[in-house]
Amino acid sequence: MSRLLSDYQFTLPPDRIATHPCEPRDAARLMVVDRASGTIEHARFHDLGRWIGPEDLLVLNDTKVIPARLSAEGGRVEILLTEETSPRHWTAIGKPGKLLHAGARLRLDPPSGAPGAEVEILKTLPDGQRVVRFLEDVNLEEYGKLPLPPYILKSRAEHHEPDYVPRDADDYQTVYARSTGSVAAPTAGLHFTPALLERFPHAFLTLHVGLGTFRPVKVHDVADHEMHREHYAIPQGLAERARAARRVVAVGTTVCRVVETVPGLEAGRGDTALLIHPPYRFRRTDALITNFHLPGSTLLMLVAAFAGIDLQRRAYAEAIAGGYRFYSYGDAMLIV
């Protein structure tokens, strides 16, 4: 039944990890996987109209990434904010853990070099997160950086590149990002330009990507993995548009999880901790646009559930052999 974590492992050459996006965005490569025929085609993302028509509906996640990565104490401490729970209060992860004990007060590193604001560690939660409190109002745009995934930062370091470049501020946001609240980008949407998006009927929902995107799966049976809850919002009118469409095309695993959590797409807000892995039976997603994901990740399991694990494995093997770029800044896959 493909429930073992070992079923979702593969070896990726390090040079296939994309450290910067394709320019322009829609020039990224696109692998098209047909579930019915088992065929695989190769194109560019701007060719999407060959498979998506005016009778289909693209559903996209309009969440916006916050500059959640903070440094403190002269760079000795790193704090990644995960969720604002009340004014000035956040949950967070960070390192080194020994400096993030309850009662500790840390001074943030401001870009100007002037004395920074202080943050207090209030307590440690059972899952290892910290509850932190800012002692004054803090403008995250001034103090923080976008939380690029660790594998991008590691790969850049190995290539002697800077951790961040100015264009990351735009590159790691979708062109339609507007609802602030994520700590990671919904990366399938990074390939759209405004002009390309306008070629297709489309609609938005919101899912704020949270801590779960950083949590590796550590259990042997993937069904035992506990997903972190993430907040979603479905706007008025989406249900009607989805019913009128020939196919609902989920742009990204985040959209897919919301669509499968609320298959009627009734307007409202809520939380989802839905874990999708084979042999999950999809209720509302008809096609999926996604990136190429990390080994052993819940995102890869979702793709395997949608495409079928044998076809997913074949597609990934072909992508590796064909030089596709992987992960957040990498190339795209359309599964129909």
Residue pairs with C-beta under 8 A, 6 or more apart in sequence:
1 278
1 279
2 277
2 278
2 279
2 304
2 309
3 221
3 222
3 223
3 277
3 278
4 220
4 221
4 222
5 217
5 219
5 220
5 221
5 222
5 296
6 220
7 304
7 309
8 222
8 295
8 296
8 297
8 300
8 301
8 304
9 295
9 296
10 295
10 313
10 316
10 317
10 320
11 295
12 295
12 320
12 326
13 320
14 155
14 158
16 320
16 323
16 324
16 325
16 326
16 330
17 151
17 152
17 155
17 325
17 326
17 327
17 330
18 152
18 325
18 326
18 327
18 328
18 329
18 330
18 331
19 152
19 155
19 156
19 159
19 161
19 329
20 165
20 171
20 329
21 28
21 171
21 190
21 329
22 28
22 29
22 191
22 325
22 329
22 331
24 193
25 45
25 175
25 190
25 191
25 192
25 193
26 44
26 45
26 46
26 191
26 192
26 193
26 196
27 44
27 45
27 46
28 44
28 45
28 191
28 325
28 330
28 331
28 332
29 42
29 43
29 44
29 45
29 324
29 325
29 331
29 332
30 42
30 43
30 44
30 45
30 47
30 48
30 331
30 332
30 333
30 334
31 40
31 41
31 42
31 315
31 318
31 319
31 324
31 331
31 332
31 333
31 334
32 40
32 41
32 42
32 43
32 51
32 333
32 334
32 336
33 39
33 40
33 307
33 311
33 315
33 333
33 334
33 335
33 336
34 40
34 41
34 336
35 306
35 307
35 308
35 311
35 335
35 336
38 311
40 314
40 315
40 318
42 322
43 50
45 191
45 196
45 331
45 332
46 196
48 196
48 200
48 289
48 334
49 199
49 200
51 287
51 334
51 336
52 58
52 200
52 249
52 287
52 334
53 246
54 200
54 201
55 245
55 246
55 247
56 200
56 201
56 245
56 246
56 247
56 248
56 249
56 287
57 201
57 202
57 203
57 241
57 242
57 244
57 245
57 247
57 248
57 249
58 197
58 200
58 201
58 202
58 203
58 249
58 251
58 289
59 202
59 203
59 204
59 205
59 238
59 242
59 248
59 249
59 250
59 251
59 255
59 259
60 174
60 176
60 186
60 189
60 192
60 197
60 202
60 203
60 204
60 205
60 251
60 252
60 255
61 174
61 186
61 189
61 204
61 205
61 206
61 207
61 251
61 252
61 254
61 255
61 258
62 174
62 176
62 177
62 178
62 179
62 204
62 205
62 206
63 177
63 179
63 180
63 181
63 182
63 186
63 206
63 207
63 208
63 209
63 254
64 173
64 177
64 178
64 179
64 180
64 181
64 182
65 146
65 147
65 172
65 173
65 177
65 182
65 183
65 184
65 185
65 209
66 81
66 140
66 144
66 146
66 180
66 181
66 182
66 183
67 140
67 141
67 143
67 144
67 145
67 146
67 147
68 80
68 81
68 82
68 140
68 144
68 146
68 147
68 183
69 78
69 79
69 80
69 144
69 145
69 146
69 147
69 148
70 78
70 79
70 80
70 81
70 108
70 109
70 119
70 140
70 143
70 144
70 145
71 77
71 78
71 79
71 108
71 109
72 78
72 79
72 106
72 107
72 108
72 109
72 116
72 119
73 99
73 106
73 107
73 109
74 109
75 109
76 96
76 99
77 94
77 95
77 96
77 99
77 100
77 106
78 94
78 95
79 92
79 93
79 94
79 100
79 106
79 119
79 132
80 92
80 93
80 94
80 147
80 183
80 214
81 90
81 91
81 92
81 132
81 140
81 144
81 183
82 90
82 91
82 92
82 93
82 129
82 183
82 210
82 211
83 90
83 91
83 210
83 211
84 90
85 91
85 131
88 133
88 134
88 135
88 136
88 137
88 138
89 122
89 131
89 132
89 133
89 134
90 131
90 132
90 133
90 134
91 125
91 129
91 130
91 131
91 132
91 211
92 129
92 130
92 131
92 132
93 128
93 129
93 130
93 211
93 214
94 100
94 130
99 106
100 106
100 121
100 124
100 130
101 121
101 124
102 121
102 122
102 123
102 124
103 120
103 121
104 120
104 121
105 118
105 119
105 120
105 121
105 135
106 118
106 119
106 120
106 121
107 115
107 116
107 117
107 118
108 116
108 117
108 118
108 119
108 138
108 143
109 116
109 143
110 116
110 117
110 142
110 143
111 142
111 143
116 143
117 134
117 135
117 136
117 138
117 143
118 134
118 135
118 136
119 132
119 133
119 134
119 135
119 138
120 132
120 133
120 135
121 130
121 131
121 132
122 130
122 131
122 132
122 133
123 130
123 131
124 130
124 131
125 131
129 211
145 164
145 168
146 164
146 168
146 169
146 172
146 173
147 183
147 184
148 163
148 164
148 168
148 172
148 328
149 184
149 327
149 328
150 214
151 294
151 327
152 327
152 328
152 329
153 163
156 162
156 163
157 163
171 190
171 329
172 185
172 190
172 328
173 185
174 185
174 186
174 189
174 190
174 192
175 192
175 193
175 194
175 197
176 189
176 192
176 194
176 197
176 204
177 185
179 206
179 208
179 233
181 206
181 208
181 231
182 208
182 209
182 210
183 209
183 210
183 211
183 213
183 214
184 209
184 213
184 214
184 328
185 209
185 328
186 207
186 209
186 251
186 252
186 254
186 255
187 252
187 291
187 327
187 328
187 329
188 251
188 252
188 253
188 289
188 290
188 291
188 332
189 251
189 252
190 328
190 329
191 289
191 332
192 251
201 241
201 245
203 235
203 237
203 238
203 241
203 242
204 235
205 232
205 233
205 234
205 235
205 238
205 255
205 258
205 265
206 232
206 233
207 230
207 231
207 232
207 254
207 255
207 257
207 258
207 272
208 230
208 231
208 232
209 230
209 254
210 228
210 229
210 230
210 231
211 228
212 227
212 228
212 230
212 298
215 228
216 296
216 297
217 225
217 296
217 297
217 298
218 225
219 225
222 275
222 277
222 298
222 301
223 275
223 277
225 275
225 298
226 273
227 273
227 274
227 275
227 298
228 273
229 271
229 272
229 273
230 254
230 257
230 271
230 272
230 273
231 269
231 270
231 271
232 258
232 261
232 262
232 269
232 270
232 271
232 272
233 268
233 269
234 258
234 262
234 265
234 266
234 267
234 268
234 269
235 267
236 267
237 267
238 265
238 267
239 264
239 265
239 266
239 267
242 248
242 265
242 284
246 286
247 286
247 287
248 259
248 284
248 285
248 286
248 287
249 286
249 287
249 288
249 289
250 256
250 259
250 285
250 287
250 288
250 289
251 289
252 289
252 290
253 288
253 290
253 299
253 302
253 303
256 276
256 285
256 288
256 302
256 306
257 272
257 274
257 276
257 302
258 272
259 265
259 284
259 285
260 274
260 276
260 282
260 283
260 284
260 285
261 270
261 272
261 274
262 268
262 270
263 283
263 284
265 284
275 298
275 301
276 298
276 301
276 302
276 305
276 306
277 298
277 301
277 302
277 304
277 305
278 301
278 304
278 305
278 308
278 309
279 305
280 305
282 305
282 306
285 306
287 334
287 335
287 336
288 303
288 306
288 334
288 335
289 332
289 333
289 334
289 335
290 299
290 303
290 332
290 333
290 335
291 326
291 327
291 328
291 330
291 331
291 332
291 333
292 316
292 319
292 324
292 325
292 326
292 327
292 330
292 331
292 333
293 299
293 300
293 303
293 326
293 327
294 300
294 327
300 312
303 312
303 333
303 335
304 312
304 313
306 335
307 315
307 335
315 333
319 326
319 331
319 333
324 330
324 331
325 331
